[in-house]
């Protein structure tokens, strides 16, 4: 663990404990879907960075797709706000969003694995 992550270690432990206390199936699914949306957005941004260098792509994109993209936020804090406002208020500025998303995703996956094992 790097020094950057150690800086947040105490707050992350408290966040993980609180997430385990409120975890249920709808919460786990919301967190997993939030993580998937975050990864999807990251993939699209990388794709645009690569393809944006090609003039033909820019012209085709402007003609066919410009203005037709769904927008919105896929952050973990927004998801936690609608799941549990007290948890959101207690931790929003205590842990960076990227670390909180990874911690929440790990807890949600473990919850789903333990409660709904594959057969």
MARKOL-691754 format. One line per 2 residues: number of its first residue (from 1); their letters; for each residue x, y, z of N, C-alpha, C. Coordinates in Angstrom, 3 decimals. Layout:
<rs>
NUM = A = X,Y,Z,X,Y,Z,X,Y,Z | ...
</rs>
This chain:
<rs>
1 = XX = 0.845,-1.165,0.000,0.000,0.000,0.000,0.899,1.240,0.000 | 0.616,2.134,-0.920,1.442,3.328,-1.032,1.061,4.347,0.050
3 = XX = 1.889,5.329,0.203,1.628,6.351,1.214,0.354,7.115,0.887 | 0.003,7.203,-0.395,-1.229,7.901,-0.773,-2.451,7.185,-0.220
5 = XX = -2.403,5.859,-0.235,-3.537,5.090,0.271,-3.539,5.034,1.801 | -2.371,5.053,2.417,-2.296,5.015,3.885,-2.900,6.274,4.501
7 = XX = -2.838,7.354,3.765,-3.402,8.610,4.241,-4.893,8.462,4.552 | -5.589,7.630,3.796,-7.037,7.468,3.926,-7.425,6.190,4.670
9 = XX = -6.472,5.445,5.166,-6.722,4.109,5.704,-7.756,4.077,6.836 | -7.649,4.962,7.802,-8.585,4.966,8.934,-10.006,5.270,8.475
11 = XX = -10.148,6.270,7.632,-11.481,6.637,7.143,-12.081,5.541,6.273 | -11.244,4.842,5.518,-11.741,3.753,4.680,-12.252,2.590,5.533
13 = XX = -11.579,2.305,6.644,-12.034,1.233,7.530,-13.418,1.549,8.086 | -13.628,2.797,8.464,-14.927,3.197,9.000,-15.994,3.103,7.909
15 = XX = -15.668,3.555,6.697,-16.610,3.462,5.579,-16.970,2.012,5.287 | -15.968,1.138,5.262,-16.231,-0.282,4.997,-17.133,-0.885,6.077
17 = XX = -16.870,-0.557,7.331,-17.697,-1.069,8.420,-19.146,-0.620,8.258 | -19.321,0.664,7.955,-20.673,1.193,7.790,-21.371,0.586,6.569
19 = XX = -20.627,0.360,5.494,-21.227,-0.268,4.312,-21.667,-1.696,4.606 | -20.862,-2.424,5.369,-21.244,-3.801,5.715,-22.533,-3.831,6.542
21 = XX = -22.725,-2.824,7.376,-23.923,-2.776,8.213,-25.197,-2.532,7.410 | -25.124,-1.738,6.353,-26.324,-1.416,5.582,-26.496,-2.286,4.339
23 = XX = -25.551,-3.176,4.066,-25.570,-3.934,2.817,-26.755,-4.887,2.757 | -27.486,-4.801,1.666,-28.535,-5.745,1.337,-28.522,-5.913,-0.181
25 = XX = -29.393,-6.738,-0.719,-29.338,-7.056,-2.143,-29.535,-5.830,-3.040 | -30.550,-4.986,-2.825,-30.679,-3.808,-3.697,-29.488,-2.854,-3.605
27 = XX = -28.944,-2.696,-2.403,-27.772,-1.834,-2.236,-26.575,-2.410,-2.990 | -26.366,-3.705,-2.855,-25.253,-4.348,-3.551,-25.395,-4.201,-5.057
29 = XX = -26.598,-4.406,-5.574,-26.808,-4.288,-7.020,-26.604,-2.846,-7.497 | -27.049,-1.864,-6.720,-26.853,-0.461,-7.089,-25.364,-0.124,-7.143
31 = XX = -24.603,-0.616,-6.190,-23.161,-0.351,-6.168,-22.467,-1.045,-7.341 | -22.842,-2.276,-7.628,-22.244,-3.000,-8.752,-22.561,-2.301,-10.068
33 = XX = -23.792,-1.830,-10.236,-24.162,-1.104,-11.460,-23.427,0.234,-11.551 | -23.219,0.899,-10.434,-22.464,2.148,-10.432,-21.024,1.904,-10.862
35 = XX = -20.426,0.832,-10.353,-19.058,0.483,-10.735,-18.985,0.180,-12.230 | -19.954,-0.560,-12.752,-19.974,-0.887,-14.188,-20.101,0.378,-15.031
37 = XX = -20.959,1.308,-14.601,-21.125,2.565,-15.332,-19.834,3.377,-15.309 | -19.145,3.387,-14.176,-17.866,4.104,-14.068,-16.840,3.512,-15.033
39 = XX = -16.746,2.187,-15.064,-15.789,1.537,-15.963,-16.162,1.774,-17.427 | -17.442,1.763,-17.727,-17.895,2.009,-19.093,-17.543,3.427,-19.533
41 = XX = -17.792,4.401,-18.666,-17.462,5.784,-18.994,-15.957,5.953,-19.212 | -15.162,5.328,-18.367,-13.713,5.397,-18.514,-13.277,4.817,-19.856
43 = XX = -13.869,3.704,-20.250,-13.550,3.074,-21.535,-13.919,4.005,-22.699 | -15.075,4.636,-22.626,-15.500,5.547,-23.692,-14.551,6.736,-23.787
45 = XX = -14.136,7.296,-22.663,-13.212,8.425,-22.691,-11.873,8.036,-23.321 | -11.390,6.840,-23.019,-10.140,6.378,-23.636,-10.316,6.205,-25.142
47 = XX = -11.467,5.682,-25.535,-11.770,5.499,-26.957,-11.787,6.846,-27.670 | -12.450,7.844,-27.077,-12.478,9.170,-27.683,-11.081,9.774,-27.775
49 = XX = -10.259,9.552,-26.772,-8.899,10.096,-26.790,-8.094,9.513,-27.951 | -8.304,8.226,-28.222,-7.572,7.582,-29.318,-8.142,7.994,-30.672
51 = XX = -9.435,7.889,-30.808,-10.063,8.133,-32.109,-10.181,9.610,-32.450 | -10.131,10.475,-31.430,-10.244,11.903,-31.684,-9.109,12.476,-32.508
53 = XX = -8.034,11.717,-32.654,-6.882,12.173,-33.432,-7.083,11.965,-34.928 | -8.106,11.212,-35.303,-8.356,10.897,-36.710,-9.457,11.797,-37.258
55 = XX = -9.143,12.526,-38.316,-10.064,13.497,-38.892,-11.353,12.839,-39.378 | -11.247,11.664,-40.001,-12.435,10.976,-40.513,-13.381,10.599,-39.375
57 = XX = -12.827,10.174,-38.278,-13.658,9.826,-37.112,-14.379,11.056,-36.584 | -13.665,12.174,-36.495,-14.285,13.388,-35.985,-15.455,13.819,-36.859
59 = XX = -15.279,13.745,-38.169,-16.350,14.137,-39.086,-17.544,13.190,-38.964 | -17.291,11.896,-38.919,-18.363,10.912,-38.796,-19.091,11.062,-37.458
61 = XX = -18.341,11.289,-36.406,-18.934,11.464,-35.082,-19.833,12.696,-35.060 | -19.340,13.798,-35.604,-20.132,15.031,-35.618,-21.406,14.874,-36.446
63 = XX = -21.339,14.124,-37.509,-22.488,13.930,-38.386,-23.517,12.969,-37.784 | -23.063,11.879,-37.173,-23.963,10.809,-36.755,-24.326,10.816,-35.264
65 = XX = -23.384,11.093,-34.390,-23.600,10.870,-32.966,-23.623,12.118,-32.099 | -23.131,13.222,-32.579,-23.008,14.407,-31.744,-24.368,14.811,-31.180
67 = XX = -24.439,14.981,-29.871,-25.668,15.390,-29.211,-26.599,14.247,-28.854 | -26.213,13.011,-29.109,-27.089,11.870,-28.840,-26.578,11.006,-27.689
69 = XX = -25.649,11.525,-26.903,-25.090,10.748,-25.799,-25.857,11.028,-24.519 | -26.131,9.980,-23.756,-26.743,10.158,-22.452,-25.716,10.756,-21.504
71 = XX = -26.163,11.635,-20.650,-25.249,12.246,-19.697,-25.758,12.015,-18.285 | -24.918,12.260,-17.351,-25.288,12.101,-15.954,-24.075,11.736,-15.129
73 = XX = -24.307,11.525,-13.865,-23.224,11.194,-12.953,-23.262,9.714,-12.623 | -22.099,9.099,-12.539,-22.020,7.690,-12.174,-21.161,7.515,-10.928
75 = XX = -21.128,8.530,-10.092,-20.282,8.490,-8.903,-20.908,7.712,-7.758 | -20.053,7.161,-6.928,-20.511,6.364,-5.793,-21.211,7.238,-4.753
77 = XX = -20.804,8.478,-4.620,-21.416,9.327,-3.594,-22.868,9.625,-3.927 | -23.177,9.795,-5.201,-24.569,10.021,-5.581,-25.400,8.764,-5.302
79 = XX = -24.856,7.606,-5.607,-25.554,6.350,-5.330,-25.783,6.183,-3.832 | -24.758,6.445,-3.036,-24.902,6.311,-1.577,-25.869,7.340,-1.002
81 = XX = -25.971,8.491,-1.633,-26.918,9.509,-1.172,-28.343,8.971,-1.214 | -28.673,8.273,-2.292,-30.032,7.753,-2.424,-30.248,6.452,-1.656
83 = XX = -29.188,5.778,-1.290,-29.305,4.557,-0.491,-29.441,4.898,0.988 | -28.535,5.758,1.474,-28.519,6.085,2.900,-27.901,7.471,3.071
85 = XX = -28.725,8.467,3.304,-28.252,9.851,3.382,-27.305,10.088,4.557 | -27.517,9.373,5.657,-26.637,9.535,6.820,-25.229,9.022,6.511
87 = XX = -25.145,7.879,5.861,-23.841,7.324,5.469,-23.141,8.267,4.496 | -23.881,8.788,3.551,-23.337,9.737,2.580,-22.780,10.972,3.273
89 = XX = -23.562,11.535,4.168,-23.143,12.757,4.860,-21.912,12.522,5.742 | -21.820,11.335,6.333,-20.702,11.047,7.236,-19.388,10.819,6.505
91 = XX = -19.436,10.378,5.252,-18.206,9.955,4.586,-17.863,10.697,3.296 | -18.692,11.611,2.838,-18.497,12.180,1.501,-17.134,12.840,1.310
93 = XX = -16.631,13.545,2.266,-15.340,14.209,2.093,-14.230,13.546,2.904 | -14.484,12.344,3.365,-13.509,11.629,4.171,-12.650,10.668,3.360
95 = XX = -13.171,10.200,2.232,-12.474,9.220,1.394,-12.614,9.668,-0.057 | -11.548,9.625,-0.857,-11.669,9.967,-2.276,-12.663,9.038,-2.979
97 = XX = -13.342,9.569,-3.969,-14.412,8.821,-4.635,-13.924,7.526,-5.269 | -12.772,7.562,-5.871,-12.260,6.368,-6.547,-11.971,5.235,-5.546
99 = XX = -11.391,5.572,-4.409,-11.136,4.566,-3.380,-12.439,4.069,-2.761 | -13.382,4.983,-2.537,-14.668,4.593,-1.969,-15.421,3.666,-2.922
101 = XX = -15.339,3.933,-4.212,-16.006,3.080,-5.194,-15.413,1.679,-5.182 | -14.097,1.571,-5.121,-13.456,0.265,-5.074,-13.801,-0.507,-3.810
103 = XX = -13.819,0.173,-2.682,-14.174,-0.479,-1.419,-15.630,-0.946,-1.432 | -16.523,-0.072,-1.885,-17.939,-0.423,-1.931,-18.187,-1.578,-2.893
105 = XX = -17.493,-1.558,-4.032,-17.653,-2.639,-5.017,-17.191,-3.971,-4.434 | -16.066,-3.974,-3.742,-15.574,-5.208,-3.133,-16.540,-5.763,-2.093
107 = XX = -17.102,-4.889,-1.283,-18.053,-5.329,-0.265,-19.332,-5.850,-0.918 | -19.795,-5.163,-1.964,-21.014,-5.599,-2.652,-20.813,-6.949,-3.336
109 = XX = -19.680,-7.136,-3.983,-19.407,-8.427,-4.649,-19.326,-9.553,-3.625 | -18.694,-9.295,-2.512,-18.590,-10.320,-1.465,-19.974,-10.651,-0.909
111 = XX = -20.789,-9.645,-0.681,-22.139,-9.866,-0.176,-22.931,-10.744,-1.156 | -22.865,-10.415,-2.432,-23.607,-11.185,-3.435,-23.067,-12.611,-3.539
113 = XX = -21.774,-12.761,-3.444,-21.161,-14.090,-3.539,-21.560,-14.967,-2.349 | -21.575,-14.392,-1.153,-21.908,-15.172,0.035,-23.395,-15.515,0.114
115 = XX = -24.245,-14.596,-0.346,-25.691,-14.808,-0.225,-26.327,-15.483,-1.438 | -25.667,-15.398,-2.579,-26.206,-16.005,-3.803,-25.105,-16.774,-4.511
117 = XX = -24.645,-17.887,-3.933,-23.552,-18.628,-4.574,-24.014,-19.267,-5.883 | -23.068,-19.436,-6.786,-23.385,-20.115,-8.048,-23.657,-21.573,-7.797
119 = X = -24.550,-22.124,-8.593,-24.887,-23.532,-8.386,-24.424,-24.379,-9.541
</rs>
